[in-house]
């Protein structure tokens, strides 16, 4: 039992051909944007790294009103 497939209408072929390139370009653009965001995250980690921030003086716990009993 074989079934013959119907030929694809030319309008569908043209639509598929017209949408292929924008779809591929969109995938490439999303990949590039993801890479740029990843690099931006790494740069922000370096910016907020502890050795570049000043050490803040904190009062002792007893002076802050908390006593351990």
PEBEL-V899901 format. One record per run of one state. SS is the DSSP state (hx for helix, st for strand, lp for the rest). FROM is the first residue (numbers start at 1). TO is the last residue. If there is no record, write none. Layout:
ss=SS from=FROM to=TO
ss=SS from=FROM to=TO
This chain:
ss=lp from=1 to=9
ss=hx from=10 to=47
ss=lp from=48 to=49
ss=hx from=50 to=52
ss=lp from=53 to=69
